[in-house]
Amino acid sequence: MNRVAGLVFHAPLGDTSGERLVENGRWAATLGLARRLRAAGMAEVYVVTPNAERCLGGVDAVTFLPSEAGQEFHFGNTLRGLITQLDLDGVLYFGSGSGGLLSEAELGRLIEFAGGEPPRGLFNNFYSCDFCSLSGAREVTRLELPGIDNPLGFALADAGIPCFSLARTATTQFDIDTPTDLLLLARSQLGSPELREYCASIEIGHPTLDRALVVLTDRSSVTSVVGRLSPVTWSHFETQVACRTNALVEGRGMRAGATPHTPWLRLVLTGDGPKAFIDRLARSCDAAWIDTRPLLGTAEAQPSAGERFSSDLFHISGIADPTWRAFTDAALDARIPIVLGGHTLVSGGLYLAAEACWKGRNLPRRLHPEPFV
């Protein structure tokens, strides 16, 4: 019988309020995921982390494995070493914070896939992996694997290993990347009991999120989405909200594959300056959801996680980078509600936003008529 295990990579963050919020949220997601993996029939669940002491509660659900501390982490080398060390035939890999909405039935199908004989990969997002199921894991150890998980699908496909993608849904696309993701999750009331309990304990407020959600239910309004947006996600989103939607799509593949091109919107922002850029945006819509990472920098040129998360929460005092500080300040002062975040905001976050905006509102959900069958 093939040996299959779950590997959850959990990296500690810093000690700013935003980083602690995200790290603890990812750990809550990991505990719920581990419990559901075991219920789905997986006997071995490992959390790979350099600092197990920061992982509080529920430790009977997982076995800790130390990852390299004090040096630059390399995803591919770590994955290769664990497959060899544990003598695995199949792997369910998760970055902590991903997979937290998957049901036992969905996890069971991933376990079954990983237990197959031929080398194959099944990804939540082939173009930017957050979690995946790998069969024929020993074959994977012979490959040149990337330093981060996002381009793992490309590495396997380039080596001739068949790769597949799961359908884009809230459960497959949601990942806890930023504080905004957790605040959206709290409002949607989705997730495992561990995640819901953690979200209910969050006391950090947000100055624009609830106003932006209300706009989604207004047929006379327009919402803009900016960043690494998939057409599939946008198509679903616009059928679930009442308002009209605009999309400015740039920066896709930012982490999975480098490009020499500068996003057009970043050029516009540089030319206009943050205040004029935000003013232009505010004249075109009634609310905006912005993936700031490709707009304000490159994969290699981003401020610290603490500063990025302070921007997402509009905690201006926690932002030292002048570009990010000026943009965040302009977004906070905008006459429309603007929500800031990372990739998840315009992927899994939009699925949650389309759900959360209707909580407590008994209104017609869709602007579009139902299809005639």
N, C-alpha and C positions, 0 to 999 in steps of 0.2 A: 504494500500500500504506500502511495506517495506521501511524503512528509511535507505538510504545509503549515506555515506559521504566519501570524500577523506581526508586522514590524511597524511601530509608531515612532517616528522621529520627533522628539520634543526638545526644542532648544530654549534655554532660559533667556529672558530678555533683561533689560535694565530695571532700575528702581523708580522711574518716573511713574506718575499715576496712570498714564495711558499704557505704558508697557506692562505694569503689574495687572491692569485690567485685562489686557489681551492674553498674557501668559496664563493667568488663572482661568480665563475662559477656555483656552485651548486645553488646559488640563481637565476641566469639567467635561469637555467634549470627548477627551481621551477615555475618561472613566466610563462614560455612557457607551462609547464605541466598544470598549473592551468587554463590557457586560453583554452587549448584544452579539458580539463575535462569539463569545462562549456559548450563549444561548443558541446560536446558529450552528454550533457543532465544532468550533475551533478550539482545540485543547491548549495550544501554545500562543500566547499573546505577550509580546515583548515591547517595552518602552525603552528606546535608545536615547539616552540623555547624559550630558556630562555632570549633571548635578541633581541626583535623585532626592536630595534633602529638600529641594524646593517643591517637590510633588507631594502634596499633603492629602491624606484621606484615600480610602479605596485601594490601598496597595496590594490587597489580596487578589485583585482582579488582574494584575499584571506581574511580569517578572522584569526587573530592571537590568539593562545591559549598559555598561559605560561606553560613551563615545569619546573621541579625542577632545581633551580640554587643553587650553593654553596654546593652541595653534589653529591655523585656518582649517575649518571643517571642509571635507571633500565628500559630497554625497555619494558619488559612484564608488569610490574606494571603500567607504564604509559599508555600502550595500553589498559589494562583492565579498568583503571580509566576513560579513554576517552569514551570507548564504553558505560560504565554505565552513565557517566555524560551527554552524548549526546543522550542517549537512542537509540542506533543504532542497526539495524537488519543486516546490511552489511557494510563492510569497504574495501576501496581501500587504502592500506598502501604503502607509498613510503619513502625510505630514500632519502633526498634531493640529487640530482645528478643522481638518477636513474629515468628511465622512460622518460627521456628528448627527446628520439627519437621516442616515440610511436605516431602513427597517431590517429586522432579522431575515426576512425573506430575500431582500436585496443582497444582504451580506452572504446569505447562503448560496446565491448564484455566483458571487465572486469567489467563494471558497471552492465551489465545484469547478469553476474555470481554472483556478490555480492548480487543482489536482489532476488536470489533464496531462497527457504525455508529450505532445509536440510543443516546442517553445513558441509561446504566443504572449501578447500583451493586450490587456483590456484597460482603457484609461477613462477617467472621468472627463478629461480634456486632453486629447492627443497633442494639441498645440501648446499646452501649458499644464503639465501634470501636477495635480495635488494628491491624488491617490490612484493606485492601479492594482491589478491582479496579474501576476506573472506565472505562467507554467513553464516547465523546462528550465528552471532557474539556473541549473549548472551551466547551461549554454550561455546565459547572461554573464557569468563570471569571466568568460573569455573575451568579452567585448571591451572597447574603450568607452567608459561611462562618464557622463558629464559631472561637473563639480556641484551642480544644483539639480533639483529634481525636475524643473520645468521642461527641459528638452529631452527627457528620458525617452519619450516616444520616438523622436527623431533618431536617436542613437540606435534603438532597436530596429526601426524600419530601414535605416541605412545599411544595417547588417543583414537584411533579408528576413528578419523575423516578422511574421504577420502581426499587425496591430489593429485594434478595434477601439471604438469609442462608445461609451454609454450615451443614451439620449440625454440632451440638456434639460435638466429639471432643477428645482430648488435643492433636492437631495444630492444631486451629483455636482452641482456648481457652487454650492455654498461652502465657503472656507473662512475661518476667522483670521483675517489679515490685519484688521484695524479695529479701534474702539467703535467706529460707526457700525461695523458689521454686528457687533454684540448688541448695540442699542436697537438695531433693526430686528434682531432675533428676539429681543425682549418684547418688542411690540407685536411681533407675529405670533408669539406664544407657541412656537414649534420647537422640536428637539426632544432629546431624552430627558428623563426626570432630573438627571444631574445637571444638564444644561439649563433647563427651565428654572431649577432652584437657584443656580448661580445668577442667571439673568435677573431674577426677581430681587436679588440682593444688591444690584448695581444702584449706586446713589448718585453717580455722575450725570448731570443734566446736559442738554443739548439745545442751543438757542434757535435752531432752524428746522430740525428734523420733523417735528410734528406739524409744522406749518406746510412743509413740502409734501407730507403725506396727504393733508387735506386737499391740496391742489389736484392730486390724482383722482379725486372723486368728483371734480367739477367739470361738467361737459363744456363749459364756456372757456376753459383755461387751456394753456399750452405748457407742457413740461419738456425741457431739453435734457438730453443725456450726452455727456462728453467723455470720451476716452476709449478704452479697449473693449468696445461693445461688440458682441457677436450678433449678426443679423438674425440668428435663430432666437436669441434671447429677446431682442427688440420686438420681433414678430409676436412672441408670446406676451410680452409686457403690454403692448398697445391694445391687445384684445382683452386684457384684464382690468384696465383702468378706464375711467370715463373721459379723461381729458385727451386732447390731441398731443402727439409726441413728436419731437424733433430729435435727431441724432447727429452728432459730430464725431465720427469714428476715426481714431488715429492711435498709433502706438501698439497695435496688436503684435504679439510675438516679441515684445520688448525684452523679456528675460530669456525666452527660449531661443532666440536667434538675433544676433546683432545686425544692424543695418546702418549704412553710412548716411541715410537720409534724415533730415531734421523735420519733425512733424510741422505741418503748415501752421497749426494753431499756436505752437510755441514761437514760431517766427512772428505771428501777429501779436502775441502777448509781449514779446521783446520789443517790437516796434511801437505798440500803443502804450505800454506800461500797464500795471495791474488795474488801476482805477478805471482808465478808459476802456480796457478790455471787459471788465465786469459791467460797466455801464452799457456797452454794446450788447452784451449778453442779456442784460435785464430788459432792454428794449425789445427783445425778440421772444420773450417767454414770461411765464408767471412763476416758474420755479426751475431749478437746475440741479442735476446730480453730476458731480465732476470727479472723475478719476484723475487725481492731480499728478500722479507719478510720471507719466509720459509728457504731461503738459509743462512741468516745472523742471525736469531733468532727464537724465538717461539712466539706464540700469546701473552704470558705474558711478554716476554722479548724483547721489541722493544724500540728504542730511541723515543724521542718526534716526533710529526708530523712535526715540523719545520726541524728537522735533517733528517728525512726520505725524505722529499720533497727537501731539499738541495742536498741530494744524487741523487735523480731523475734528478735534473737539473745540476748536476756536479758542484755545488757551494761548493767547498771543505771547504772554510772558515766557512761555517755555520754548519759543522759537528763536534761535540765534541766527540762522541763515537769513540774510536780508531779502532774498528773492521770495522765499516761502513766507516770511513774516509779512511782507508787503502784500502778497497775493491773498493771504488769509485775512488780513485786516480789511482789504477791499471787499472780499466776499462777505465778511461779517457785516459791513456797512451797506451792502447792496439793498435796494428797495424790494427785492424778491428774496424768498428763502433759497439759499444755496447749501447743498449737502456735499461735503468733501470726504474723499476716501481713496481707496486703492482699487485694484482690479476686481475684487469681490463685490464692491459697491455696484459696479455696472455689469456684473454677471449674476452670481447667486443672490446678491443683495436686491436686485430688481424683482426677482421672483418673490422675495420676502416682502418687499415694499408693496407689491401688487396685492398681497394678502393682508398685510398689516393696515393698509389705508382704509379697509372696509370694516375693521373691528369697531363695533358699536354703532355702525351706520346701516340702516336697512334701506338701501338705495339700489336701483338698477346698476349692475356691475359694469356692463359693457356699453361702449359707444356704438359698436358694430352689431348688426343683427346676427342671429344664430345662422349657421349654414343650413341650407335646405338639403335634406337627404332623401 
